[in-house]
């Protein structure tokens, strides 16, 4: 599997920011961010694996592709922040080359800064040929009221922050099922509600519906979960009752839950708690997985995820 292969003559670290604001609100004011060169960024963009990750991130934010999201980030960079990097990276004597050369260099540095912010946003720290994911203390993440699969004492714990209306979340489900089947009792899977209401207008209601099933008929939850992801493009209010019927769920119980103010308050609070927790960990897009504390953004393939899990299993034995 292809990795970020960035050759560097000096050590640079892309510092990961926890709890940042959205890029639309000018998130990164990190004066210690070191920018990779144009050639280094070019290698990332030419890598199919790496570019797909950036592209998926952009689409999860509601943009057509990585370039469109990169331009949005570039447009949101404040003049103060830009001037810091411009003074740091512009070549000496550039002023003697004329207005056009100055404008071209400004454009290059702004593009480097915007691409670097995207690389930072997918939570990957690049050092030579190694991929090192941002790690957190995953044992502090709550599992209360969350749907789970597997052995809670397993050596591997996976938290999935996902959105029922997200294309890439839906695509990731096949791989997730294969991973759980492979590792069985060695893995504990926790689902976190993370509906991106800004871009997915029907997501929150679908998450409420799923939680009603969890509370009223818990044995039917995962079947309903699968149906919602399979129909991620059709989660309008009038369709949710059809999915309930399709899965043989007690319609009266579900309807009571959807209309009962007390249950709705409880369920909405649970979803908002997951959203708040995810944002506090720096999660901005879906799907995002946390594997024994390793934050992994995007719908990754089977080989990629198994490699991470195998490494974590080896570490638990040592």
N, C-alpha and C positions, 0 to 999 in steps of 0.2 A: 504494500500500500504506500502510495506516495506521501511524503511528509513535507513540511515546510523545510526547504533546503536553502537556507540563506547563509552564504559565506560572509563572514564579517571579520574585519581586521581589528576591531575593538569590540568589547563586550557591551551589548546594549540590552536593556530590559524594558519591555512594555509593561509599565506599572498598571495593575488592574484596579479600577476604582469601584469600591463598594458604595451602594446607596447613591449613585449619581442621579442627576436629573436627566430627562430625555434630551437627545441632541437638539430637538426643536427649541429647547429652552437654553441652548448653549452650555452643554454639560461640562465639557472637559476644560478645566482651567488649571490643569496639572503642569506646573512649571518645570517638572523634572522629566517629562516625557521626552525620550530621545527618538528621533526620527530615523528610520531606515532610509537608505539611499534609493534613488529612482530605480536603479538596476535590481536592488533587493526586492522592492515592491513589485517590479515587473515579473520576477520569478514566481512570486506568490500568485499573481493574476494569470500567469500562463499555466499554472498547475491546475489541472481539472478538478482535483479533489479540494484544493484550497479555495478556488474561485466558486465552486458549487456551495461551499459553506457560507461564503460572503453573500452569494446570490440568494440563498435561502433566508439568511438574516434579513436582507432587504425586503424580500417578499413578505416575511412575517410582520414587517413594519408597514406594509401596504404600498410598497414601491414596486415598480415593474422589474427592476434588476439592480445589481450591485452598483452600477455606474450612476443610476438615478439617485440612489440613496447617498452615494458618495458626494454627489453634487449638492444634495440637500445639506449634508453636514458641512461642506465647504462654505455654502452660503450663510450658515449660522455661526461661523467662526467670528468672534468679535475682533475689532481692529486692535484692541489691546493685546489679545492673545496672539494674533497673527504677527504683530510687530515683535513680540518676544522671539518667535521662531525665525522670523525674517532676519533679525539682527544676529541671531545665533548661527544661521546656516548660509547666509548669502556670501558669495566669494569676495575676497578683498579686491578692491579696485574696480568693482562692478560699475560704480558711478561714472567711470570714465568711458564706458562703452555705449552710452546713450540711453534715451527713454525706452526704446523698444527692448533693449537687453534687460533693463530694469523690470519692465512689465512682464517679460517672459520668465524671469527668475521668480518674481512674486507668484506667478501662476504655478510654477513648478513646486515651490515650497508649500503653497496652499493645498495643492493636490496631494503631496506627501503627507501633510498633516491630516487631511480628511481620510485617506486610506489607512493611515496608522490608527486613527480612532476606530475605524471599522474592525481592524485586526484586534484591537484592544477589546472591542465590544463582544467578540466571540470568545473572550476569556482565555485566549491562548497566549502563553508567554514563549517567545522564541529565543533560543540560545543555541547557536550552531545547528546541528541536525536533530536535536532532541525536541520532542513536544512535551511540554510540561504544563499540565492544567492547573488553574488556580484551585487551591485546596482550602476547604473550610472545615470547621469542627462539625461534622454532620450529626454527631450524637446530640447536638443541641437543637436539631430540627424536630418539631413536634410531629407525632404520629396520631395524636388524639383526634377522633372523629373522622380520620381519613380512611378510605378504602384501601385494603392491603391484600396481597397475595403472597403466600409462602410462609417460611419459618422466621419468626421475629428474632431468633437467636442465630440466624445464618451469618456466615463470615462476610457476605456481600449484601449491602443494603443499597437499593436504587430508589431515589425519589424522582418521580416524573411530574414536572410542572407543565401542564398541557391545556389545550383549548379545543373544545369539541368542534368548533367551526374552522379550525386551522388546517389547511391543506397538508402541510408537512407533518403535523401531529397525526393526521389520519394515515399518512404513508408510513409513519414510524411504527404503527401498531403491529404489522406483520413481523418486523424484526424483534420487537419487544416480546412477542409471544414465543418466537424461536429461542430467544435468550432464556426466557423462563423455563421453557421445555428442556433446554440443554442442562441448566444448572440445578433445577429442581429444588431440593432442600438446602442447597448452598446459597440461595438468593432470597431476599425479602424485598418485595416491591411495594412502594407506597405512592398512591396517586394524589396529586395536589391540584385543586381547581385553580386554573390561571386564565380565565376568559379575558381576552384583550378587547374590551368593550369599545375602545376608540375606533377599531377597524372591523370588528365582528359584531354586528348589531343583534344577532340572534343567539350569541354564545352564552350570555349570562343566564337566560331563561332555560337553555338546555342543561346547564350545570345545576340549576335549581331542580329541574325535572329529575335528573340523575340522583341527586341527593334525596329527593322524595322517595324514590325507589329504594335507596339504601336504608332509609329510616323505616319505611312501611313494609317492604318485602326484600330484605337484605340478600336473600339467596338468588334473587333475580338481577342484582345490581350489575354484575359483569357482563351478562348477556345484553342488558340495556345499554351499557357502556359501549360495547362493540357496535350495536345498531346505530347509536348516535354518531360514532366516528365513520361508519360506513356511509352515513347519509349527511355528512358534514356540510354539503351544499344545500340541504333542504331542512333546516332546523326552525322554520317558521312556526309560530305558536300553534297553528291549526294542524301541523304534522306531528307534533309531539304525542298527542293522544293515539295516533295511529301506531307509533312505535311501542307505546305501552301495550296496546292490544296485540301487536305482533309478537311480543315477548311473553304473552300470557300473564301479565301483571294484573292484579286486582285493580280494575279501573276506578272503583268507588274509593278505595283507600288512597290511590294516587291523586284523584280529584280532590278529596278532602284535604290532603296535604298541600296541594297547590292553592287552595282557597283559604286555609286556616291561617289566620294572622300570626298566631303564636309559632306555628311550625315554620312559616315563611321567615319570620324574624330570626329564628334559630338557624335556619339553613343559610340565609343571606349572611349572617354573622360568621358562619363557618367558612363560606367562600371568601369573604372579605379578609378573614384571618389568614387564609392561604395566600391571597394576593399581597397582603402587607408583609408576610414573612418572606415571600419570594423577592419582593422589591428590596427588602432589607439585605438580602444576599446578593443584590446586584443583578437579578434576573430581569430581563427586559423583553425577551422574545420567546416564542414557543416553537417546538418543544425544547425544554432544557432539562437535562438529566443530571443528577448528582449521584455518582457512583463511589461509595465510601469516601465522600468528601471531594471528589474530583468533579468540577463543574464542566459539563459538556453541552455545548449549544448546538442545536440543529438535529435533523433526522439523519443520524449516522448509520452506516451499514453494519451488517452482522459481524464481519471480520474485525472492523474497527473496535466495536464494543467488546467483543470477546477478548481481544488483545489487552484491553484495559482491565477487564475482570480477571483474566489469568494472572496479570501482574499483581493485582490486589490480593488474589488468593495466595500467591507465592509469598507476599509480604506478611500475610496473617500467620503463615506457618513458621516463619523465621522468628 
